[in-house]
Amino acid sequence: MNPITYIILISTVMSGTMLVMISSHGL
């Protein structure tokens, strides 16, 4: 697997987690 793929995957997961966190705090 490419290191770039890992970076993209991690950043996607991170941003998704951040959005979920903000959404739950907003509610």
C-alpha atoms as an extended CHARMM CRD file, in Angstrom:
* protein
*
        27  EXT
         1         1  MET       CA              0.0000000000        0.0000000000        0.0000000000  PROA      1               0.0000000000
         2         2  ASN       CA              1.2110000000        3.5040000000       -0.8020000000  PROA      2               0.0000000000
         3         3  PRO       CA              2.1360000000        5.8580000000        2.0640000000  PROA      3               0.0000000000
         4         4  ILE       CA              0.0640000000        8.4890000000        0.2220000000  PROA      4               0.0000000000
         5         5  THR       CA             -2.9990000000        6.2150000000        0.4600000000  PROA      5               0.0000000000
         6         6  TYR       CA             -2.4710000000        5.9720000000        4.2200000000  PROA      6               0.0000000000
         7         7  ILE       CA             -2.1820000000        9.7660000000        4.5400000000  PROA      7               0.0000000000
         8         8  ILE       CA             -5.4070000000       10.3010000000        2.5470000000  PROA      8               0.0000000000
         9         9  LEU       CA             -7.1910000000        7.6190000000        4.5820000000  PROA      9               0.0000000000
        10        10  ILE       CA             -6.0370000000        9.0700000000        7.9170000000  PROA      10              0.0000000000
        11        11  SER       CA             -6.9300000000       12.6450000000        6.9380000000  PROA      11              0.0000000000
        12        12  THR       CA            -10.3910000000       11.5150000000        5.7560000000  PROA      12              0.0000000000
        13        13  VAL       CA            -11.0130000000        9.6540000000        9.0250000000  PROA      13              0.0000000000
        14        14  MET       CA             -9.7100000000       12.6110000000       11.0370000000  PROA      14              0.0000000000
        15        15  SER       CA            -11.9360000000       15.1460000000        9.2750000000  PROA      15              0.0000000000
        16        16  GLY       CA            -14.9150000000       12.7750000000        9.5770000000  PROA      16              0.0000000000
        17        17  THR       CA            -14.2870000000       12.3920000000       13.3200000000  PROA      17              0.0000000000
        18        18  MET       CA            -13.9730000000       16.1570000000       13.7050000000  PROA      18              0.0000000000
        19        19  LEU       CA            -17.2970000000       16.7180000000       11.9090000000  PROA      19              0.0000000000
        20        20  VAL       CA            -19.0190000000       14.1190000000       14.1280000000  PROA      20              0.0000000000
        21        21  MET       CA            -17.5340000000       15.7100000000       17.2610000000  PROA      21              0.0000000000
        22        22  ILE       CA            -18.6740000000       19.2090000000       16.2180000000  PROA      22              0.0000000000
        23        23  SER       CA            -22.1340000000       17.8980000000       15.2540000000  PROA      23              0.0000000000
        24        24  SER       CA            -22.6750000000       16.1600000000       18.6000000000  PROA      24              0.0000000000
        25        25  HSD       CA            -21.4470000000       19.2200000000       20.5130000000  PROA      25              0.0000000000
        26        26  GLY       CA            -23.7290000000       21.4270000000       18.4090000000  PROA      26              0.0000000000
        27        27  LEU       CA            -26.7070000000       19.2840000000       19.4250000000  PROA      27              0.0000000000
